Amino acid sequence: MLEFKKDVTEDDYLFWAVPFYDTNVFTFKRNEKNGNVSVRLKTLPRLQELFFNETSFKILNLCDGRKNCKELLMLFCESYPNIDRERLKNDFFKIITFMSKFQIISWKERNPLMSDLSIRIGRYNFELLDDTHIREILSFIKNNSGNLQWMNLMHDYKNYDELYIREMLFNYAEDFFGLREENGDLVGLASIKYSVNPKSSVSHVGLLISESTYVDDLIKGIVTVSGKRPLNSEISKIKIQILEIDLPKYKFFIDILRKNNFVVENVSIKEFKGKNLVNYCYYHQS
């Protein structure tokens, strides 16, 4: 029987989940050199080709919608009897996570990667929002446009519509967090954007909306949950970029960033429309 160094418990969020691979997810699939395969996805038509190696498709074809990931992992390991089990386990779950991120596999029952997360920040609850909160997110954005404290320079406020938010959530490209009063009222909203490069360890704040009273608590929440999500466990840095000429305008915001251990990493010369960007970064402590 195959064994692993770490005992498998119910706390291993992916072991008991059941993935399903629908072969109709691709608009085309083409065999490339060296055993690689290129595909295009129906679920993400704006995305160009993705390339998978033979190992990825071996795992994908195991996902029959009946076996959980622990059972699939055992089958996968049997194909490579001479390779370290821990290495195979890590590769297996990286590939499964990647396939789920791009909606190549779906899940029986609840998606295990869209986990619950709620922490206490002072007298508020700071919680991860999911697809059941889309209407609430949209309503808060619409009703609090005058309280926009921060917006990623590479994005546009009007892009935060239902289609965009749904796509970001289901592609795990942007996490949305809400700051709630004890009575459940939402008083703040923040988001963290992730790179499409699975090897990247850098995330960016997408937007931050609240009255000024709650900005410090939102930032505290962001840095506290850094690295606590299954999909962002390897994130080591959170970045916020401010135009150098706008530093006086954002003095209040910058003071809060510094209070929460954001530091100036560097100044990017003429990085944004010919203007300098100051990069404020929080480095996650493992």
C-alpha positions in Angstrom: 0.0 0.0 0.0 1.3 3.5 -0.9 2.1 5.7 2.1 3.1 9.4 2.5 5.1 11.1 5.2 2.2 13.2 6.3 -0.8 11.3 7.6 -4.0 12.0 5.6 -6.7 13.6 7.7 -10.0 15.2 7.0 -8.2 18.6 7.2 -6.6 17.9 3.9 -9.2 19.9 2.0 -8.6 18.3 -1.4 -8.1 14.6 -0.6 -11.8 14.0 -0.2 -13.1 16.1 -3.1 -14.2 14.4 -6.4 -13.1 16.1 -9.6 -14.7 15.5 -13.0 -13.2 16.0 -16.5 -15.6 16.9 -19.3 -13.9 16.2 -22.6 -16.1 18.8 -24.3 -14.4 21.6 -22.5 -12.0 22.1 -25.4 -12.7 23.8 -28.7 -9.7 22.0 -30.0 -6.9 19.8 -28.8 -3.7 19.3 -30.7 -0.7 17.0 -30.1 2.6 18.9 -30.1 6.2 17.9 -30.1 7.8 16.1 -27.1 4.4 14.7 -26.0 2.9 18.1 -25.1 -0.7 19.0 -26.0 -2.1 22.5 -26.9 -5.7 23.3 -26.2 -8.3 26.1 -26.4 -11.1 26.3 -23.8 -14.8 26.9 -24.3 -15.0 28.3 -20.8 -12.4 31.0 -21.4 -12.6 32.0 -25.0 -10.5 35.1 -24.6 -7.6 32.9 -23.4 -5.0 31.8 -26.0 -3.6 28.3 -26.2 -2.7 26.4 -23.0 0.0 23.8 -23.2 0.0 20.6 -21.1 2.5 17.8 -20.8 1.8 14.1 -20.8 1.7 13.9 -17.0 -1.0 16.6 -16.9 -3.2 14.7 -19.3 -2.6 11.4 -17.4 -4.0 13.1 -14.3 -6.8 14.7 -16.2 -8.0 11.4 -17.7 -8.2 9.9 -14.2 -10.8 12.4 -13.1 -14.0 10.4 -13.8 -16.3 12.1 -11.3 -16.4 8.9 -9.1 -13.1 8.8 -7.4 -11.9 11.4 -4.9 -8.4 12.9 -5.1 -6.9 10.5 -2.6 -7.9 7.6 -4.8 -6.7 9.3 -7.9 -3.4 10.1 -6.3 -2.9 6.4 -5.5 -3.6 5.5 -9.1 -1.2 8.2 -10.3 1.6 7.0 -8.0 1.2 3.5 -9.3 2.3 4.7 -12.7 5.6 6.0 -11.4 6.8 3.3 -8.9 10.4 4.6 -8.8 9.6 8.3 -8.1 9.4 9.8 -4.6 5.8 9.7 -3.3 6.0 13.2 -1.8 7.2 14.6 -5.1 4.3 12.9 -6.9 1.8 14.1 -4.4 3.0 17.8 -4.8 2.9 17.5 -8.6 -0.5 15.9 -8.5 -2.2 18.6 -6.4 -0.4 21.5 -8.4 -1.8 20.1 -11.6 -5.3 19.5 -10.1 -5.4 23.1 -8.8 -4.3 24.5 -12.1 -6.9 22.4 -14.0 -9.6 23.7 -11.6 -8.4 27.3 -11.9 -9.0 27.2 -15.7 -12.3 25.3 -15.3 -11.0 22.2 -17.2 -12.2 20.1 -14.3 -15.3 20.6 -12.2 -16.2 19.3 -8.8 -18.9 17.1 -7.3 -20.6 19.1 -4.6 -18.8 22.2 -3.4 -15.6 23.4 -5.0 -12.9 22.6 -2.3 -10.7 25.5 -3.5 -13.4 28.1 -2.8 -12.9 27.5 1.0 -14.6 29.4 3.8 -12.4 32.0 5.5 -13.4 34.4 8.2 -11.2 36.2 10.8 -11.8 38.7 13.5 -10.3 42.2 13.0 -11.1 44.3 16.1 -14.9 44.3 16.4 -15.4 43.4 12.7 -15.5 40.1 10.7 -13.2 40.0 7.7 -14.4 37.3 5.4 -13.7 35.8 2.0 -16.7 36.4 -0.3 -17.7 33.8 -3.0 -20.2 33.5 -5.9 -23.1 33.6 -3.5 -22.1 37.2 -2.6 -21.9 38.6 -6.1 -25.1 40.7 -5.8 -23.9 42.0 -2.5 -20.5 42.9 -3.9 -22.1 44.7 -6.9 -24.6 46.6 -4.6 -21.8 47.7 -2.3 -19.7 49.0 -5.2 -22.6 50.9 -6.6 -23.7 52.4 -3.4 -20.2 53.4 -2.1 -18.6 54.8 -5.2 -17.8 57.9 -3.3 -15.8 55.9 -0.8 -13.3 54.4 -3.2 -10.0 54.6 -1.3 -7.8 52.7 -3.8 -8.0 51.2 -7.2 -5.3 49.3 -9.0 -3.9 51.6 -11.7 -4.0 48.8 -14.3 -7.8 48.5 -13.9 -10.9 50.5 -14.3 -13.7 50.9 -11.8 -16.4 50.3 -14.4 -15.0 46.9 -15.1 -16.3 45.5 -11.8 -19.6 44.3 -13.2 -21.3 40.9 -12.7 -19.6 39.2 -15.6 -16.1 40.3 -14.5 -16.6 39.4 -10.8 -18.0 36.0 -11.7 -15.1 35.3 -14.0 -12.5 36.4 -11.5 -14.1 34.3 -8.7 -14.4 31.1 -10.8 -10.9 31.5 -12.2 -9.4 32.2 -8.8 -7.8 35.3 -10.3 -9.1 37.8 -7.7 -10.3 37.3 -4.2 -13.0 39.6 -2.7 -13.1 40.3 1.0 -15.8 42.0 3.0 -15.5 43.8 6.4 -18.7 43.3 8.4 -20.3 44.7 11.5 -21.5 42.2 14.1 -25.0 42.7 12.8 -23.9 41.5 9.3 -23.8 44.8 7.6 -21.0 45.2 5.0 -18.9 48.3 5.7 -15.8 47.6 3.6 -14.8 45.7 0.5 -11.2 44.8 -0.7 -9.8 42.5 -3.3 -6.5 40.8 -4.0 -5.5 40.0 -7.6 -3.3 37.1 -8.5 -0.9 36.5 -11.4 -1.9 34.1 -14.2 1.6 32.7 -13.9 1.2 29.9 -11.4 4.9 30.3 -10.3 4.4 33.9 -9.3 4.5 34.7 -5.6 3.3 38.3 -5.9 -0.3 39.5 -5.6 -1.7 43.0 -6.0 -4.5 44.9 -4.2 -7.3 45.3 -6.8 -9.6 47.8 -5.1 -10.4 49.0 -1.6 -13.8 50.6 -0.9 -14.9 51.9 2.5 -15.3 55.0 4.6 -11.9 56.2 5.8 -12.8 54.9 9.3 -12.5 51.3 8.1 -9.4 51.5 5.8 -7.0 50.4 8.6 -9.1 47.3 9.4 -9.3 46.4 5.7 -5.6 46.5 5.3 -5.1 44.5 8.5 -7.5 41.9 7.1 -5.6 41.7 3.8 -2.2 41.1 5.4 -3.6 38.7 8.0 -5.1 36.4 5.5 -2.1 36.5 3.2 -1.0 32.9 2.7 -4.0 31.4 4.5 -5.9 30.4 1.3 -5.2 27.0 -0.4 -4.7 28.9 -3.7 -2.5 31.7 -2.3 -0.4 29.7 0.2 2.8 30.5 -1.8 2.1 34.2 -2.0 5.0 36.0 -0.3 4.3 39.6 -1.4 1.4 42.0 -1.7 2.0 45.0 -3.9 0.3 48.4 -4.1 1.5 50.9 -6.7 1.0 54.6 -6.4 2.0 57.3 -8.9 4.8 59.3 -7.5 3.1 62.6 -8.3 0.0 61.4 -6.3 1.9 60.6 -3.1 0.6 63.8 -1.3 -3.0 62.9 -2.3 -2.6 59.4 -0.7 -0.9 60.5 2.5 -3.6 59.1 4.7 -3.6 55.8 2.8 0.2 55.5 2.8 0.4 56.2 6.6 -1.9 53.2 7.1 0.1 51.0 4.7 3.3 51.8 6.7 1.5 51.1 9.9 0.7 47.7 8.6 4.3 46.9 7.5 4.2 47.9 3.9 7.5 49.3 2.8 8.7 51.0 -0.4 10.4 48.4 -2.5 11.4 50.6 -5.4 10.4 53.3 -7.8 9.6 52.2 -11.3 10.7 55.0 -13.7 8.2 56.0 -16.4 6.4 52.7 -15.8 2.8 53.9 -16.2 2.0 56.3 -19.1 5.4 57.8 -18.8 5.1 58.5 -15.0 7.0 57.0 -12.1 5.4 54.4 -9.9 6.2 53.9 -6.2 5.9 50.2 -5.2 4.6 49.7 -1.7 5.0 46.0 -0.7 4.0 43.8 2.2 6.2 40.7 2.7 4.3 37.8 4.1 6.0 36.1 7.0 5.7 32.3 6.8 
